Amino acid sequence: MRDKPWSQWLRRAESNLARAKLGRQAPEILYEDLCFDAQQAAEKSLKALMLYLGMRAPRTHSIGYLLKLLRDSRRIQVPDELREAAILTDYAVETRYPGDWEPVNEDDYRHAVLLAERVYQWVLSVAR
C-alpha cells in the first residue's frame, strides 16, 4: 500500500485523526485546533479515495464538495450518513481566524472526531 500515491494521503489522514483523538492534553490546547485535525483527517481520507478511484484530488478544504465529486463520479456509492461530515469544513476555514465564530466546546469536538472517524473508516473499507 505504501507505494501507491493514495496511501500517502491515507497515512496523513491517519496522523491527523490520531492527533484529534488525543484531545486536550493541556488547557492551552483549543478544541478548535483539535477539530481542525478532525477536518483534515476527513479531507485527506476523501482525497485518498479519489486518487484510489483514478480521480483528481482538487485543492479544496470543502468536505461537502469532495463528497459531491465522489457521488457525481458514479464510481462509488457514498453512504448518506457521511453527508453530515460537510460541517467539518468550518473547522478548516472559519475557526482559523479568531473572533469570526462561536467558540467550539467539548461536544462539538467529540462530534467532529466522530464524523472524521466515520469518513476515515469508510475510505479504509473501500481502499484496502
Rosetta blueprint (number, residue, H / E / L):
1 M L
2 R L
3 D L
4 K L
5 P H
6 W H
7 S H
8 Q H
9 W H
10 L H
11 R H
12 R H
13 A H
14 E H
15 S H
16 N H
17 L H
18 A H
19 R H
20 A H
21 K H
22 L H
23 G L
24 R L
25 Q L
26 A L
27 P L
28 E L
29 I L
30 L L
31 Y H
32 E H
33 D H
34 L H
35 C H
36 F H
37 D H
38 A H
39 Q H
40 Q H
41 A H
42 A H
43 E H
44 K H
45 S H
46 L H
47 K H
48 A H
49 L H
50 M H
51 L H
52 Y H
53 L L
54 G L
55 M L
56 R L
57 A L
58 P L
59 R L
60 T L
61 H L
62 S L
63 I H
64 G H
65 Y H
66 L H
67 L H
68 K H
69 L H
70 L H
71 R H
72 D H
73 S H
74 R L
75 R L
76 I L
77 Q L
78 V L
79 P L
80 D H
81 E H
82 L H
83 R H
84 E H
85 A H
86 A H
87 I H
88 L H
89 T H
90 D H
91 Y H
92 A H
93 V H
94 E H
95 T H
96 R H
97 Y L
98 P L
99 G L
100 D L
101 W L
102 E L
103 P L
104 V L
105 N L
106 E H
107 D H
108 D H
109 Y H
110 R H
111 H H
112 A H
113 V H
114 L H
115 L H
116 A H
117 E H
118 R H
119 V H
120 Y H
121 Q H
122 W H
123 V H
124 L H
125 S H
126 V H
127 A H
128 R L
